[in-house]
Amino acid sequence: MTAEVTHLWRHPIKSHGREAVQTVTVNPGQTMPGDRVWAVAHEASKADGSEWVSCANFSRGAKAPQLMAISAQTMGETLTLSHPDRPDLSFDPDAEQQRFLDWVKPLMPANRAASARIIRVPGRGMTDSDFPSISLCNMASHRAVEQKLDQDLSINRWRGNIWFDGLPLWEEFDWLNREVQIGEAVFHVRERIRRCLATTANPDTGVRDADTLGALKSWDHQDFGVYAEVIRGGAISVGDKVHVL
């Protein structure tokens, strides 16, 4: 069976907005360009931008579901964030942190550590994995979750980078420790992605409205998608073929 790329997504600020792209050029050992360049450390975090740290240090959708409804648009140094309950915010994440913190504050639960600062680690996207990863997601697996819940779901619940269609559900789990070519690039698939409460929130509203984790557990796992490492760089576009090597 032949699979092809259906969507490409990046998330400029970790857990704070998604942005669709039509083409991207990936580089060996790096995250998708423009993906999770920044992350928002909360007031209990020791993250200082000197090195990668785990997601527990950051404000994220698992703890603050309203964040899931943010979308993003990048124009040069300016990032514009949109949310159904907030006015659009256009700002420079490196230079205008307070404007962002004021904007996001109403979206944060009162009983959680408040967002405190934006950090970045030069040359290292702040992925959940402890290596620079790009996530690969299967549309057939997504449709299976929809069918299990008898509910239409946005693929943005999964915050994936590269989406493909044309293969059976959960086929991606058979790719572990194998190489996959997508467009010009080659990936080494390293891990399944264990999912959290962020996926239960509707990306249009920021309200938790689907038991995605319960659906996944009906297959005796809590995983969706795989983390892959770029081992040969190159361009990837929507419509490109996916080949397991």
Backbone bond lengths (Angstrom), bond angles and torsions (degrees), N, CA, C in turn:
res aa  C-N    CA-C-N  psi(-1)  N-CA   C-N-CA  omega(-1)  CA-C   N-CA-C  phi
1 M - - - 1.465 - - 1.529 109.81 -
2 T 1.323 115.88 145.60 1.459 120.65 -178.78 1.519 109.57 -106.32
3 A 1.321 114.85 130.63 1.464 120.33 177.11 1.516 109.42 -109.21
4 E 1.327 115.92 154.24 1.458 119.35 175.17 1.515 110.49 -142.66
5 V 1.315 114.19 157.76 1.466 121.94 -177.53 1.525 109.44 -70.64
6 T 1.343 115.66 129.24 1.467 120.79 178.60 1.527 112.92 -106.63
7 H 1.334 117.63 -30.24 1.466 121.60 -178.43 1.529 109.20 -149.75
8 L 1.316 115.14 148.87 1.461 123.01 170.15 1.524 107.63 -127.18
9 W 1.334 116.80 127.62 1.460 121.26 -178.30 1.528 109.95 -131.86
10 R 1.315 115.16 142.65 1.463 120.69 170.56 1.519 108.51 -128.31
11 H 1.323 115.29 162.27 1.467 122.16 -174.48 1.529 107.04 -133.18
12 P 1.343 117.47 89.74 1.468 120.50 -170.49 1.528 113.57 -53.70
13 I 1.345 116.61 -47.04 1.465 120.95 175.06 1.522 107.13 -109.19
14 K 1.298 116.87 121.97 1.461 121.78 -177.43 1.532 110.81 -48.31
15 S 1.323 116.81 124.57 1.476 124.37 176.87 1.525 114.42 68.14
16 H 1.334 117.27 7.62 1.468 119.81 -176.87 1.531 110.57 -130.26
17 G 1.325 115.62 59.09 1.462 118.37 172.26 1.515 114.02 117.40
18 R 1.317 114.87 145.34 1.456 123.65 -178.91 1.517 109.50 -123.29
19 E 1.329 115.50 152.99 1.461 120.88 -178.14 1.524 108.81 -144.42
20 A 1.332 116.75 124.37 1.463 121.33 177.58 1.521 109.88 -81.62
21 V 1.332 115.89 142.16 1.468 121.76 173.24 1.528 107.87 -131.67
22 Q 1.313 116.06 157.20 1.466 120.78 -179.61 1.523 112.43 -96.31
23 T 1.308 116.63 -25.10 1.463 120.63 179.48 1.521 108.86 -151.01
24 V 1.312 116.30 152.65 1.455 121.49 -179.18 1.528 107.97 -153.83
25 T 1.314 117.30 148.85 1.462 121.70 175.00 1.520 108.23 -113.14
26 V 1.328 116.43 117.19 1.456 121.25 -177.49 1.521 110.27 -97.98
27 N 1.331 115.49 157.72 1.458 122.04 -176.31 1.522 110.42 -126.37
28 P 1.325 117.89 146.36 1.464 120.97 -177.95 1.524 112.08 -55.24
29 G 1.344 115.33 134.08 1.451 121.25 175.46 1.512 115.30 70.39
30 Q 1.345 117.86 15.93 1.459 120.48 -179.32 1.529 110.64 -127.21
31 T 1.328 115.20 159.23 1.458 120.56 173.48 1.526 109.70 -72.69
32 M 1.322 116.44 172.42 1.457 119.73 174.87 1.526 109.47 -60.15
33 P 1.335 119.27 133.24 1.457 120.43 178.52 1.526 111.56 -54.07
34 G 1.326 116.23 130.81 1.459 121.12 179.79 1.507 114.70 83.02
35 D 1.342 117.89 2.67 1.455 120.73 -177.31 1.524 111.23 -100.60
36 R 1.334 115.70 123.07 1.465 121.85 176.96 1.532 111.69 52.93
37 V 1.337 114.07 41.06 1.465 120.60 175.71 1.523 110.19 -62.03
38 W 1.320 115.60 -38.67 1.461 122.30 -179.31 1.526 109.69 -118.52
39 A 1.321 115.18 160.22 1.463 121.75 171.55 1.525 107.03 -142.42
40 V 1.330 115.85 156.95 1.458 121.19 -175.61 1.526 108.94 -107.40
41 A 1.326 116.11 105.35 1.465 120.67 178.72 1.527 109.53 -76.05
42 H 1.329 116.10 138.89 1.462 119.52 177.45 1.533 110.22 -91.72
43 E 1.314 115.51 173.71 1.460 120.35 -170.73 1.529 113.47 -66.88
44 A 1.337 118.17 -17.33 1.462 120.70 177.77 1.524 112.31 -95.41
45 S 1.325 117.10 1.26 1.462 121.78 -175.22 1.523 111.18 -86.93
46 K 1.329 115.46 146.87 1.463 121.52 173.71 1.526 111.93 -100.05
47 A 1.330 116.99 4.16 1.466 120.72 -178.77 1.524 110.42 -60.50
48 D 1.343 116.03 130.65 1.471 119.78 -177.88 1.528 112.81 -127.91
49 G 1.334 117.59 5.46 1.457 119.87 179.38 1.507 114.19 86.06
50 S 1.319 117.64 2.48 1.468 119.68 -179.68 1.522 112.49 -81.38
51 E 1.338 116.69 -23.74 1.457 120.33 -178.84 1.525 109.28 -160.17
52 W 1.345 115.35 165.58 1.459 120.10 175.31 1.521 109.77 -64.61
53 V 1.342 116.13 140.39 1.463 121.61 172.50 1.521 108.09 -136.07
54 S 1.314 116.57 165.63 1.469 121.44 -173.92 1.526 112.11 -72.59
55 C 1.333 115.17 165.86 1.470 121.39 -175.03 1.526 112.87 -65.20
56 A 1.341 118.24 -19.22 1.465 120.41 179.73 1.530 112.16 -62.40
57 N 1.323 117.36 -16.48 1.464 121.83 -179.92 1.526 113.28 -83.47
58 F 1.329 117.17 -3.56 1.464 119.43 -169.05 1.524 112.99 -125.55
59 S 1.324 115.12 153.56 1.460 121.08 168.90 1.519 107.84 -67.39
60 R 1.350 116.65 132.65 1.462 118.76 -174.01 1.527 110.62 -155.07
61 G 1.342 114.13 166.69 1.455 120.70 -173.11 1.512 115.01 -64.85
62 A 1.336 117.97 -24.99 1.466 119.99 179.69 1.519 111.41 -63.65
63 K 1.327 116.87 -32.23 1.463 122.19 -178.35 1.526 112.45 -101.63
64 A 1.321 116.69 -24.58 1.470 122.06 -176.46 1.525 108.76 -132.07
65 P 1.332 118.10 83.06 1.467 120.68 -172.13 1.520 114.68 -59.61
66 Q 1.342 117.91 -26.62 1.472 119.64 178.62 1.524 112.67 -58.64
67 L 1.329 116.62 -27.00 1.466 119.82 179.88 1.527 111.65 -63.19
68 M 1.324 116.90 -24.41 1.461 120.18 -176.71 1.531 112.60 -66.69
69 A 1.321 117.89 -16.50 1.467 120.97 -177.54 1.527 112.93 -93.80
70 I 1.331 117.56 9.53 1.466 120.56 178.78 1.528 109.89 -84.69
71 S 1.312 116.19 136.37 1.464 121.46 169.66 1.520 108.25 -118.08
72 A 1.329 116.30 160.79 1.464 121.00 -171.82 1.522 110.91 -135.03
73 Q 1.322 114.81 153.41 1.468 121.15 172.93 1.523 108.36 -142.20
74 T 1.321 115.83 128.02 1.460 121.49 -178.07 1.518 109.51 -101.85
75 M 1.350 115.22 129.84 1.467 121.56 174.31 1.525 107.26 -135.58
76 G 1.329 116.77 97.17 1.461 119.94 -177.28 1.515 110.83 62.74
77 E 1.345 116.32 -125.80 1.461 121.24 179.21 1.531 112.37 -84.58
78 T 1.325 116.52 -6.12 1.464 120.93 -175.08 1.522 110.85 -98.88
79 L 1.325 114.96 134.06 1.458 121.83 176.08 1.520 107.86 -115.69
80 T 1.330 117.01 130.75 1.458 121.50 176.71 1.521 108.85 -110.00
81 L 1.326 116.27 123.75 1.457 122.38 177.39 1.518 109.66 -106.53
82 S 1.336 115.57 140.54 1.458 121.34 178.67 1.519 109.36 -128.35
83 H 1.331 115.62 144.89 1.463 122.04 178.55 1.521 107.46 -150.84
84 P 1.337 118.85 142.42 1.472 119.65 -176.53 1.523 114.37 -60.67
85 D 1.329 118.40 -22.29 1.465 121.10 -177.82 1.516 114.29 -107.38
86 R 1.350 117.39 7.65 1.460 120.51 -177.65 1.523 109.77 -135.98
87 P 1.332 118.00 150.90 1.465 119.56 172.53 1.526 109.37 -67.26
88 D 1.323 116.71 152.69 1.467 118.98 177.77 1.532 110.08 -60.18
89 L 1.332 115.03 145.38 1.460 121.76 178.28 1.518 108.93 -122.94
90 S 1.329 117.28 119.91 1.465 122.41 172.95 1.518 107.93 -110.17
91 F 1.342 116.02 123.75 1.460 119.42 -173.61 1.520 110.66 -158.70
92 D 1.320 116.53 167.93 1.461 124.24 173.74 1.519 107.74 -100.51
93 P 1.339 119.25 110.70 1.468 120.47 -175.55 1.529 114.13 -59.94
94 D 1.319 117.18 -24.39 1.465 119.17 -179.85 1.525 112.87 -82.92
95 A 1.331 116.80 -21.61 1.466 119.56 -171.34 1.519 114.61 -120.84
96 E 1.322 118.26 -14.05 1.466 120.58 -173.73 1.526 110.92 -129.89
97 Q 1.322 116.08 53.90 1.455 120.56 -175.44 1.522 112.87 -64.27
98 Q 1.321 117.35 -40.13 1.460 119.12 -174.73 1.517 111.55 -64.90
99 R 1.324 117.28 -36.78 1.464 119.86 177.00 1.524 110.34 -59.90
100 F 1.329 116.32 -41.95 1.464 119.85 177.09 1.525 111.48 -65.42
101 L 1.324 117.88 -45.98 1.467 120.82 -177.93 1.528 111.22 -60.85
102 D 1.331 116.73 -38.94 1.465 120.03 176.90 1.537 110.78 -65.69
103 W 1.334 115.74 -38.71 1.465 120.64 -177.70 1.525 111.55 -67.65
104 V 1.331 116.78 -41.73 1.462 120.59 -173.01 1.529 112.71 -83.36
105 K 1.322 117.55 -18.42 1.466 120.38 -173.79 1.531 113.54 -52.96
106 P 1.349 119.86 -44.20 1.468 118.71 -179.46 1.529 114.21 -65.94
107 L 1.312 117.73 -14.08 1.465 121.24 -179.62 1.516 112.68 -90.01
108 M 1.324 116.86 -6.36 1.463 121.35 -175.78 1.523 111.25 -96.79
109 P 1.336 118.17 136.33 1.473 120.23 177.69 1.528 111.01 -63.00
110 A 1.321 115.95 142.76 1.473 120.32 -177.22 1.527 112.13 -66.92
111 N 1.335 116.99 -24.07 1.464 119.63 -176.00 1.525 113.17 -95.01
112 R 1.343 117.06 15.24 1.457 121.50 177.91 1.519 110.13 -116.10
113 A 1.328 116.06 156.78 1.467 120.18 176.55 1.532 108.93 -58.00
114 A 1.311 115.60 130.56 1.469 120.74 -176.24 1.518 111.41 -71.72
115 S 1.327 115.44 149.63 1.464 119.96 174.37 1.526 108.96 -64.80
116 A 1.340 116.51 134.92 1.466 120.42 -171.50 1.522 113.96 -118.43
117 R 1.344 118.24 -34.21 1.462 119.24 -175.03 1.528 109.29 -167.26
118 I 1.317 115.14 153.13 1.461 121.71 173.83 1.525 107.66 -94.34
119 I 1.327 116.41 132.91 1.455 119.46 176.27 1.525 109.50 -124.50
120 R 1.326 115.10 160.82 1.454 121.05 170.68 1.520 107.82 -145.74
121 V 1.319 115.96 147.95 1.457 122.16 173.59 1.522 106.29 -110.43
122 P 1.325 118.51 108.77 1.470 120.57 -175.22 1.532 111.77 -52.14
123 G 1.339 114.84 128.43 1.445 120.19 177.91 1.512 115.34 79.85
124 R 1.342 118.01 6.30 1.471 120.15 -175.74 1.519 110.06 -140.76
125 G 1.326 117.08 105.68 1.454 119.76 173.80 1.517 110.70 -64.28
126 M 1.342 117.14 144.15 1.469 121.95 -174.36 1.531 111.10 -87.77
127 T 1.330 115.26 64.60 1.454 121.32 176.95 1.519 110.41 -70.61
128 D 1.352 116.53 161.15 1.461 120.21 174.48 1.526 111.22 -67.72
129 S 1.317 117.10 -30.13 1.463 120.87 179.76 1.528 109.84 -74.69
130 D 1.350 115.72 152.87 1.466 119.13 -179.32 1.516 112.21 -82.89
131 F 1.314 117.70 10.28 1.463 123.37 171.03 1.523 107.62 -129.20
132 P 1.332 119.54 156.20 1.469 120.76 -179.61 1.533 109.83 -67.43
133 S 1.317 116.43 109.21 1.460 120.72 -172.52 1.517 111.92 -118.48
134 I 1.328 113.93 159.93 1.455 123.44 168.87 1.520 105.98 -124.93
135 S 1.322 117.33 132.42 1.462 119.62 -175.63 1.521 110.85 -93.10
136 L 1.331 114.93 137.05 1.459 123.41 179.80 1.519 108.25 -113.28
137 C 1.333 117.21 129.53 1.459 121.42 -173.96 1.521 110.59 -131.31
138 N 1.327 115.26 143.12 1.458 124.10 -172.92 1.529 110.15 -103.50
139 M 1.326 117.09 121.21 1.460 120.51 179.25 1.527 111.95 -61.41
140 A 1.333 118.13 -32.56 1.461 120.33 179.14 1.525 110.82 -64.92
141 S 1.322 116.93 -38.44 1.465 120.22 177.44 1.519 110.19 -66.63
142 H 1.335 116.43 -38.82 1.469 120.37 177.30 1.531 110.46 -61.91
143 R 1.326 117.05 -45.24 1.467 119.95 -179.84 1.532 110.92 -63.70
144 A 1.328 116.46 -33.67 1.464 119.55 178.76 1.528 110.87 -64.87
145 V 1.336 116.76 -38.25 1.464 119.76 177.06 1.529 109.89 -66.99
146 E 1.333 116.77 -42.25 1.470 119.82 176.22 1.535 111.04 -56.60
147 Q 1.321 115.55 -45.73 1.458 119.47 -177.97 1.530 111.35 -66.10
148 K 1.329 116.14 -38.44 1.461 120.26 179.31 1.528 110.46 -61.42
149 L 1.336 116.72 -37.96 1.459 121.80 -178.19 1.526 112.58 -91.30
150 D 1.341 116.72 -9.37 1.466 121.68 -173.86 1.526 109.68 52.42
151 Q 1.330 115.02 51.20 1.465 121.24 -172.36 1.530 108.86 -153.20
152 D 1.329 116.69 134.52 1.466 120.20 173.48 1.524 109.18 -71.71
153 L 1.316 116.40 133.20 1.462 121.45 -178.69 1.522 109.94 -128.24
154 S 1.311 116.07 140.59 1.464 120.44 172.55 1.522 109.65 -75.38
155 I 1.335 116.50 140.25 1.469 118.69 175.88 1.527 111.18 -66.30
156 N 1.334 117.15 -15.67 1.464 119.33 -178.48 1.522 112.78 -70.22
157 R 1.330 117.53 -11.18 1.469 119.02 172.89 1.528 111.13 -59.39
158 W 1.336 116.12 -29.76 1.468 119.99 -172.75 1.520 113.05 -92.79
159 R 1.323 117.61 -9.91 1.478 122.78 176.96 1.526 112.09 51.64
160 G 1.334 116.22 39.83 1.464 120.65 -179.49 1.512 112.38 -80.22
161 N 1.322 115.82 160.50 1.466 121.35 177.86 1.522 112.35 -93.13
162 I 1.319 117.03 -55.75 1.464 121.83 -176.33 1.527 108.96 -117.24
163 W 1.328 115.66 120.04 1.465 121.88 178.84 1.516 109.20 -107.47
164 F 1.334 115.63 141.11 1.459 119.98 179.36 1.527 108.96 -136.15
165 D 1.330 115.52 158.99 1.462 121.10 178.10 1.524 108.27 -138.05
166 G 1.347 115.01 156.10 1.454 120.37 177.38 1.505 114.05 116.29
167 L 1.332 118.32 3.77 1.459 122.97 179.25 1.525 109.95 -123.38
168 P 1.340 118.41 160.40 1.461 120.79 178.72 1.532 111.84 -65.06
169 L 1.348 115.41 158.47 1.461 119.11 176.99 1.524 110.79 -60.21
170 W 1.319 114.48 143.03 1.466 125.38 178.81 1.534 113.61 63.75
171 E 1.318 117.80 9.52 1.467 120.61 176.29 1.530 111.01 -57.03
172 E 1.328 115.19 -32.29 1.474 119.82 -177.19 1.523 112.33 -61.51
173 F 1.313 117.94 -26.81 1.465 120.06 179.97 1.531 111.38 -69.15
174 D 1.330 117.09 -20.82 1.464 120.33 176.80 1.522 112.36 -79.69
175 W 1.344 116.19 -4.15 1.465 119.93 -178.95 1.530 113.70 -86.52
176 L 1.317 118.43 -4.38 1.465 119.91 -176.48 1.519 110.74 -54.62
177 N 1.352 114.78 132.56 1.472 123.33 -179.95 1.525 112.78 65.48
178 R 1.330 116.40 18.58 1.465 120.79 175.18 1.524 109.31 -115.81
179 E 1.334 114.64 168.80 1.452 120.56 178.90 1.520 110.12 -106.91
180 V 1.329 114.70 140.31 1.457 121.86 -177.67 1.525 107.96 -129.82
181 Q 1.327 116.47 130.07 1.463 120.43 174.77 1.516 109.43 -98.11
182 I 1.329 115.06 129.24 1.461 122.07 176.21 1.520 106.97 -128.07
183 G 1.331 116.89 115.26 1.456 119.04 -172.28 1.515 109.23 59.19
184 E 1.319 117.35 -130.30 1.466 121.56 179.57 1.523 112.99 -85.19
185 A 1.331 117.08 -13.89 1.466 121.39 -171.20 1.525 111.66 -91.90
186 V 1.336 115.70 153.74 1.458 121.61 175.03 1.530 108.62 -123.29
187 F 1.312 115.50 134.65 1.464 123.08 -177.80 1.519 110.29 -117.64
188 H 1.326 115.75 147.87 1.464 122.35 166.87 1.520 107.00 -105.06
189 V 1.332 117.09 119.12 1.463 121.39 -176.33 1.526 108.71 -82.98
190 R 1.334 116.46 124.41 1.455 120.78 -170.26 1.524 115.53 -111.66
191 E 1.341 118.30 -36.53 1.462 119.18 -172.98 1.524 111.13 -149.32
192 R 1.326 116.04 149.33 1.450 120.95 163.43 1.530 108.81 -75.08
193 I 1.336 116.39 153.70 1.465 120.91 -178.43 1.523 109.15 -101.58
194 R 1.327 115.94 113.52 1.463 120.58 176.78 1.529 108.54 -79.66
195 R 1.311 116.92 131.80 1.457 121.14 -171.57 1.524 113.30 -97.74
196 C 1.354 113.92 157.49 1.460 121.68 -175.48 1.532 109.86 -126.41
197 L 1.332 115.41 -174.80 1.472 121.24 -176.82 1.518 114.08 -62.96
198 A 1.328 118.45 -17.75 1.462 119.70 179.38 1.525 110.99 -54.26
199 T 1.326 117.25 -35.18 1.464 120.38 -175.47 1.522 113.43 -71.51
200 T 1.335 117.22 -12.30 1.466 119.74 178.81 1.527 112.30 -80.17
201 A 1.324 117.78 -11.45 1.467 121.78 -176.72 1.525 111.23 -91.83
202 N 1.311 115.78 139.33 1.454 123.14 179.43 1.534 109.42 -74.99
203 P 1.341 119.02 121.77 1.464 120.72 -178.47 1.526 114.18 -68.15
204 D 1.328 117.84 -11.45 1.464 120.00 175.53 1.526 112.45 -86.88
205 T 1.348 116.47 -27.83 1.460 120.08 -172.92 1.526 114.59 -121.49
206 G 1.334 116.90 -22.11 1.458 120.08 -174.00 1.518 113.41 76.44
207 V 1.326 117.55 14.08 1.466 122.57 -179.92 1.530 109.01 -104.74
208 R 1.325 116.67 135.73 1.462 120.47 177.22 1.525 109.34 -72.12
209 D 1.317 116.57 119.49 1.467 119.01 -173.07 1.526 113.55 -145.07
210 A 1.340 118.87 11.75 1.465 120.46 -179.27 1.522 109.32 -148.36
211 D 1.326 116.19 133.44 1.466 120.96 179.93 1.532 109.48 -86.78
212 T 1.323 114.78 66.50 1.467 119.74 -179.17 1.526 111.99 -60.94
213 L 1.318 117.15 -37.97 1.463 119.82 -178.28 1.528 110.47 -68.74
214 G 1.330 117.04 -39.09 1.455 120.01 175.92 1.522 111.57 -62.21
215 A 1.344 115.96 -40.02 1.463 119.44 177.79 1.521 110.85 -62.59
216 L 1.323 116.82 -45.90 1.468 119.91 179.71 1.530 111.14 -60.97
217 K 1.315 116.44 -39.93 1.470 119.94 -177.57 1.522 112.06 -65.85
218 S 1.329 117.40 -18.97 1.464 119.28 176.22 1.522 110.96 -67.03
219 W 1.339 117.03 -17.99 1.467 121.57 172.78 1.537 111.13 -98.26
220 D 1.321 116.25 14.61 1.470 122.22 178.15 1.526 113.26 64.90
221 H 1.317 116.26 31.90 1.471 120.43 171.60 1.521 108.46 -154.87
222 Q 1.325 115.41 174.34 1.470 120.91 178.02 1.529 109.10 -127.69
223 D 1.329 115.66 34.93 1.460 121.49 -170.70 1.523 111.48 -112.49
224 F 1.337 114.69 147.21 1.461 120.76 173.57 1.519 107.90 -150.20
225 G 1.338 116.25 120.22 1.453 120.77 -179.43 1.517 112.46 82.49
226 V 1.331 114.92 172.64 1.469 121.04 -179.96 1.521 109.76 -133.84
227 Y 1.324 114.92 150.04 1.460 121.79 172.26 1.516 109.15 -90.66
228 A 1.322 116.86 131.80 1.457 121.96 179.90 1.526 109.76 -128.66
229 E 1.317 114.75 152.53 1.463 122.15 177.72 1.520 108.95 -110.03
230 V 1.322 117.11 133.93 1.459 120.97 177.36 1.534 109.07 -71.95
231 I 1.332 116.45 122.64 1.469 119.08 175.88 1.528 111.92 -111.55
232 R 1.326 117.10 -16.92 1.465 121.27 169.82 1.510 108.25 -139.51
233 G 1.305 116.30 122.40 1.456 120.63 -175.78 1.514 112.99 -76.18
234 G 1.327 114.99 169.61 1.447 120.39 177.11 1.512 111.83 156.56
235 A 1.317 115.34 178.04 1.461 121.57 -177.17 1.529 110.64 -84.82
236 I 1.325 115.09 142.79 1.466 123.13 174.89 1.522 106.88 -131.25
237 S 1.328 116.37 133.82 1.459 121.35 179.07 1.520 109.77 -132.48
238 V 1.319 115.76 155.58 1.462 120.52 171.97 1.527 107.80 -56.82
239 G 1.323 116.26 132.20 1.470 121.72 -177.64 1.511 113.43 99.83
240 D 1.331 118.95 -13.55 1.462 121.41 178.06 1.524 111.55 -66.45
241 K 1.334 115.67 153.56 1.457 121.32 -179.37 1.523 111.00 -82.66
242 V 1.333 114.27 154.10 1.468 122.63 177.02 1.523 107.21 -117.46
243 H 1.348 116.36 124.70 1.466 120.85 -178.73 1.518 109.15 -129.15
244 V 1.326 116.67 130.16 1.461 121.10 171.06 1.528 107.15 -83.40
245 L 1.334 116.27 127.04 1.470 120.45 -175.78 1.521 111.50 -89.66
